[in-house]
Amino acid sequence: MKARFRYRIYPTTGQKHQLAKLFGCVRVVWNDSLTCCREKYKSGEKKPINSELQKLFITSAKKTENREWLSEVSAIPLQQSLNDLNQAYQNFFKSTKGQRKGRPIKPPIFKSKKSKQTARFTLVRV
C-alpha cells in the first residue's frame, strides 16, 4: 500500500531561498528533457529512455559550466521529475491509442515559474 501525505509548511527566509532553488532546478531538468523528447519525436526517433535522460540532463549537466548549480540540490527530486515526465508521456500515448479510460490527455507541457511549484521526494530505505 502506498501512502501519500500533503503538508503545509511555513518556511523561513533561508528555507524559502532553498525551496526556490530546488523548484527552479526541477523545472529546468523537466523543460530541458521535454525539449529533447519533442525534438526526437519531430525527427521521427523514439523517446530516450529514462536512464539516458538522467545521464544527459542530471549527471552530465552538473559537470557543465551553465548547469553546475544543479549539484546544489538533492538529485532525488531531479530524478523524480524525469520519472514524472516519463509517466506523462506514457499516459499521453496510451490515451491516443485508446488504451486509457477517460478523456483524452494532451502531451506534456513546459513548466513555468508562475505555475504550481512541486518537487517529489522518495522514501529512502536503509
Secondary structure by P-SEA (a helix, b strand, c coil): cbbbbbbbbbccaaaaaaaaaaaaaaaaaaaaaaaaaaaaaaaccccccaaaaaacccccccccccccccccccaaaaaaaaaaaaaaaaaaaaaaaccccccccccbbbbccccccccccccccc
